[in-house]
Amino acid sequence: QVLQGQYGHLAGFQLRHTVSQGQAAIVGSFCYAGVAVEVFGQALPTSQQYAVRHLVIEAAILQVGGEAWRAAVQRLKRQGLKTEPAFAQLLHLPGDPYEALLTLESKSAAELAAQLAQQPLPPLDNK
């Protein structure tokens, strides 16, 4: 109801209830200032929510991978991929990208760096 009240007037607003990894979830999506926004929430402590766990993993990857990895993810997102599938594609993670990213949760920065070093990034296009 908070999402509806605060963002329901924005273009493309949608609110849906779903189940993610066996847990009830709510997803709100809308467009703000030309940017597509998706809000995902579960009735779990914040640190256990899948969206937060993905964000922490993605931040760790970008911390280790630096600007080249950030640019590669952004390039895939501009091509239409969502964030988790973009990371999974660059890391060559098989299966469901949302689940596959969680397999990296226990890796140290050194282990992530070693994994990234084994995954050459696609060449930059000059567009």
C-alpha positions in Angstrom: 0.0 0.0 0.0 2.9 2.4 0.6 4.3 1.8 -2.9 0.8 2.4 -4.4 0.4 5.6 -2.4 3.8 7.0 -3.1 4.4 5.9 -6.7 1.0 4.8 -8.1 0.7 7.9 -10.1 3.9 7.3 -12.0 4.1 6.0 -15.6 4.0 2.2 -15.9 3.2 1.6 -12.2 2.6 -2.0 -11.5 2.4 -3.9 -8.2 2.4 -7.7 -8.1 2.7 -10.3 -5.4 4.9 -13.3 -6.2 7.0 -16.0 -4.6 10.7 -15.9 -4.8 12.8 -18.8 -3.5 9.9 -20.1 -1.5 9.2 -16.7 0.2 6.3 -14.4 -0.5 7.5 -11.2 -2.2 6.0 -8.0 -3.6 7.4 -6.2 -6.6 6.6 -2.7 -7.6 7.7 -1.2 -10.9 7.4 2.2 -12.4 9.2 4.8 -14.4 10.7 7.8 -12.8 12.6 10.6 -14.7 12.9 8.2 -17.6 14.5 5.5 -15.5 12.8 2.1 -15.0 12.6 1.3 -11.2 11.8 -2.0 -9.6 11.3 -2.3 -5.9 11.4 -5.9 -4.4 10.6 -6.7 -0.9 10.1 -9.8 1.3 8.9 -10.2 4.9 12.4 -11.2 6.0 15.1 -9.3 7.8 16.8 -7.0 5.3 20.1 -8.9 5.3 18.2 -12.1 4.3 16.2 -10.6 1.4 17.3 -11.8 -2.0 17.5 -8.3 -3.4 19.9 -7.2 -0.7 22.0 -10.3 -0.9 22.3 -9.8 -4.7 23.3 -6.2 -4.1 26.0 -7.1 -1.7 27.5 -9.7 -4.0 27.3 -7.3 -7.0 29.0 -4.6 -5.0 31.8 -7.0 -4.0 32.3 -8.0 -7.7 32.4 -4.4 -8.8 34.8 -3.5 -5.9 37.2 -6.3 -7.1 36.6 -5.9 -10.9 36.7 -2.1 -11.0 35.6 0.2 -13.8 36.0 -2.5 -16.5 33.4 -4.7 -14.8 31.1 -1.8 -14.1 31.2 -0.7 -17.7 30.6 -4.3 -18.9 27.5 -4.7 -16.7 26.2 -1.3 -17.8 26.6 -2.2 -21.4 24.6 -5.4 -21.0 21.9 -3.5 -19.1 21.7 -1.0 -21.9 21.1 -4.0 -24.2 18.1 -4.9 -22.1 19.4 -7.4 -19.5 18.5 -7.0 -15.9 21.3 -6.6 -13.4 21.6 -10.2 -12.1 21.4 -11.8 -15.6 24.1 -9.3 -16.7 26.5 -10.3 -13.9 25.7 -14.0 -14.4 26.4 -13.8 -18.2 29.8 -12.0 -17.6 30.7 -14.6 -15.0 29.6 -17.5 -17.1 27.4 -18.7 -14.3 25.0 -21.5 -15.4 21.3 -21.8 -14.6 19.1 -19.3 -12.9 21.1 -16.1 -12.7 19.5 -15.1 -9.4 20.4 -18.4 -7.7 23.8 -18.6 -9.4 24.8 -15.2 -8.0 24.1 -16.5 -4.5 26.7 -19.2 -4.9 29.3 -16.4 -4.7 28.1 -15.1 -1.4 30.7 -16.9 0.7 33.7 -16.0 -1.5 36.3 -13.7 -0.2 37.5 -10.7 -2.2 40.6 -12.7 -3.2 38.5 -15.6 -4.4 36.3 -13.2 -6.3 39.3 -11.6 -7.9 40.6 -15.0 -8.9 37.3 -15.9 -10.5 37.0 -12.6 -12.3 40.6 -13.0 -13.6 39.4 -16.2 -15.3 36.5 -14.5 -17.0 37.7 -12.2 -19.8 35.3 -9.4 -20.4 33.9 -9.0 -23.9 35.6 -6.3 -26.0 34.2 -2.8 -25.8 32.2 -1.7 -28.8 32.9 1.8 -30.0 29.3 2.9 -30.0 
